[in-house]
């Protein structure tokens, strides 16, 4: 399968590394909006086509797309480019790392699931979702479209998540609770109640004690 990755940033570079490990996948090139074209129209030694001209460089009958590998604008960029690509006739690939377990679950197209993730039986992951490493999606959980889960995120069984939701690293949602669409859950935040559409949930900050490490260290050694 010949794949064109949307993006030329660090996340696209990481995605290229994973895709290049698969013997039946060839990363043929990249695409970005014309305003973000890299110098020389090359990235990682491969050609980059402006999104506005992609069909002329990578015809939809010959290439699959994946991405954008980004949570820009709270995942709306990924939604918009997916819809535009489908309108142009493109097929979208998904990637599931071989170390992840997704048996008995439903995964939408243009989804990316990196290493050591678990999607338990009877869960559903919508279109265009990204699960970074070590994410857990519990049984019967329902995840909408174009969501992004950073590493070490845990979603408990029978939870409900809307569309275009961002979960930061080390976040969690308890069982039978819901998160509405267009929400952001900040890193280290554990949700124990429902979250309405468009909400921002942020855990309280860590207390910082200037020069406290030296004093605390002496106490431990005392």
CORLINJO-V451913 format. One line per field, one symbol per residue. ss: DSSP state (H for helix, E for strand, - for the rest). A space follows every 10 residues. Layout:
BEGIN
ss=???
END
This chain:
BEGIN
ss=-EEEEE---H HHHHHHHHHH -----EEEEE EE-HHH--HH HEE--EEEEE HHHHHHH--- ---EEE---- -----HHHHH HHHHHHH--- EE--EE---- E----EE--- -EE----EE- ---EE----E E----EE--- -EE----EE- ---EE----E E----EE--- -EE----EE- ---EE----E E---E----E E--------- -HHHHHHHHH H-
END
